[in-house]
Structure formats: C-alpha cells, structure tokens
C-alpha cells in the first residue's frame, strides 16, 4: 500500500493505492475515502485530458473508465503512484509526502 499526501490551496488530499485500487480522501469532505466515482470531476479538467469528450453527454463515465484502464495497465503500485503524482500536479496539486507499506513517510520535493 502506498499513500500520497497532496496540498491544494487550503485542502489536504490523501491518495491511497492498494494494488490496482485507488481511493481518494479530502480534508474538505471530512477525509472520507472514496473511489474515483465518488469524486467531483471537473468537466474542464476531463476535456483537457481527453479533448474528444467535449461534446459527449456521458463524459464523466468515459473519463472514469479511461482512468481505470490506465491504472490497470500499470505494472505495480510505484508506477500507479508516479502516474497519479504526475497527473495531479498538472492540475495544481502539490505532492508533499509519500508513505510505502506503513513505513515512515518521505517528503516529495
């Protein structure tokens, strides 16, 4: 299991990776864990990532399915963590800490 802590303005976001399962928790919503389906997904962000979804009325479900496929295509938890750090950084999230398998967390620079 890998946990990554991101800062976004005054919000703290925790991403937990267990094999091919990724959950998200935010300090704004009481830090309750949710899969990607439980998140508010920005249409503008989805369109930036997948321009072909601009006029698609089912854009959210397609974007979620593409996220799942991407996660499933990655070989291990480290690759998933690196992908999520890279992806969220594009949207202004700042990765601060990474913790692997319950060991001491490491600062991300």
Secondary structure in CASP SS format (residue, H / E / C, confidence):
PFRMAT SS
TARGET T0000
AUTHOR 0000-0000-0000
METHOD secondary structure of the structure
MODEL  1
X C 1.00
X E 1.00
X E 1.00
X E 1.00
X E 1.00
X E 1.00
X E 1.00
X E 1.00
X C 1.00
X C 1.00
X E 1.00
X E 1.00
X E 1.00
X E 1.00
X E 1.00
X E 1.00
X E 1.00
X E 1.00
X C 1.00
X C 1.00
X E 1.00
X E 1.00
X E 1.00
X E 1.00
X E 1.00
X E 1.00
X H 1.00
X H 1.00
X H 1.00
X C 1.00
X C 1.00
X C 1.00
X C 1.00
X E 1.00
X C 1.00
X H 1.00
X H 1.00
X H 1.00
X C 1.00
X C 1.00
X C 1.00
X C 1.00
X H 1.00
X H 1.00
X H 1.00
X H 1.00
X H 1.00
X H 1.00
X H 1.00
X C 1.00
X H 1.00
X H 1.00
X H 1.00
X C 1.00
X C 1.00
X C 1.00
X C 1.00
X C 1.00
X H 1.00
X H 1.00
X H 1.00
X H 1.00
X H 1.00
X H 1.00
X H 1.00
X H 1.00
X H 1.00
X H 1.00
X H 1.00
X H 1.00
X H 1.00
X H 1.00
X H 1.00
X C 1.00
X C 1.00
X C 1.00
X H 1.00
X H 1.00
X H 1.00
X H 1.00
X H 1.00
X H 1.00
X H 1.00
X H 1.00
X H 1.00
X H 1.00
X H 1.00
X H 1.00
X H 1.00
X H 1.00
X C 1.00
X C 1.00
X C 1.00
X E 1.00
X E 1.00
X E 1.00
X E 1.00
X E 1.00
X E 1.00
X E 1.00
X C 1.00
X C 1.00
X C 1.00
X C 1.00
X C 1.00
X E 1.00
X E 1.00
X C 1.00
X C 1.00
END
